[in-house]
Amino acid sequence: MQADDLLAACLLAALLLLAVTVLVMRGDGRFARERAAREEATRRQWSRTLADCSFDGLLIHRQGVILQMNRPLARLLATREREWLGQHFANFARPDQASALRAELEAPQPQPAEFYLLRSNKTEVPVEISSHNIDHEGQPATVTAIRDVSQRLADAQRISRLTYYDPLTGLPNRKLFNDTLVAAMARLGRQSGTITLFLIDLDHFARSNAQLGRNGGDALLKQAAQRIAALASRDDLPARLGGDKFALMLLHNGPTNQGLSLGERLSASFNEPFIIEGQMARLSLSIGIAVYPDHAGDADALLQAASFALEQAERKGGRAVHMYAHHEALRAEPGAKVT
């Protein structure tokens, strides 16, 4: 009987131990799941914090449909982070670029690209986007970095203006004028048309500059540039070549004598005096005109012909317009430069 009692006691102890083990194992499993959940929540919070600390906007999407955006992107677009969840990000694109942005976001291998997005207040912001594919909550998705490039474009425009525009008058400078002339001739070489080139000198500007002083002389140059530009049409190109020398290029299909008529109108536009800091100042123009292809076959030769015509106008004592003539071509030296 004692042996039976001992066996029963051992069985009971074994069952109790098994029960405790099962309970402990169940508890460990629950604790492990809870710990894993806490760790996942912490990981997500850290990911969110890091994303919000980014200087760039970050978008997680699936085929362009917004799953998540960080705070910098919401600020960039002047919207709330959750307001657009479930909608297609192409809705933020400028209307003429919406289709292209949609195609880029839905592409299997998206490439870096630039677009204009619309903020909630309908103002535009230029952005550069770059994407790569990720796993998001167990499913394929894409993360897209969105960078505001407004400052970069503004810097590029400022550099362009310094490179191609005269800082005093705002007109195209000699480089842009010469480049445009060469390009225009290349286009016309494949079709009919003419280019009329005006080289313009302000007569006796040095005397007016001495009377008005440096600031007054600069103001006079600005007003002179405005009068020259006022007679140019949308397709024409006025320019300041430097100092008191200007140029005007006309693209047209009219007869050669139209250039002479415009030259006379240019000259007449300077009959009215200028008012500079309360002082009256008068200027006149010497204008030399040459026409492509009538007077020259390339840009250098056309500039040379117009320069020679300008010299003839200046020899008349100023306030003169001179059209280059064929017989003068023999007198123009090859390789002459505009001075």
Secondary structure as UniProt FT lines:
FT   HELIX           2..52
FT   STRAND          57..62
FT   TURN            63..64
FT   STRAND          65..69
FT   HELIX           71..76
FT   TURN            77..78
FT   TURN            81..86
FT   HELIX           89..92
FT   HELIX           95..97
FT   HELIX           98..106
FT   STRAND          113..118
FT   TURN            120..121
FT   STRAND          124..136
FT   TURN            137..138
FT   STRAND          139..148
FT   HELIX           150..164
FT   TURN            167..169
FT   HELIX           174..188
FT   TURN            189..190
FT   STRAND          194..202
FT   TURN            203..204
FT   HELIX           205..230
FT   TURN            234..235
FT   STRAND          237..242
FT   TURN            243..244
FT   STRAND          245..252
FT   HELIX           257..268
FT   TURN            269..270
FT   STRAND          274..276
FT   TURN            277..278
FT   STRAND          279..281
FT   STRAND          285..292
FT   TURN            293..295
FT   HELIX           299..315
FT   TURN            316..317
FT   STRAND          320..323
FT   HELIX           326..330
FT   TURN            334..335
//
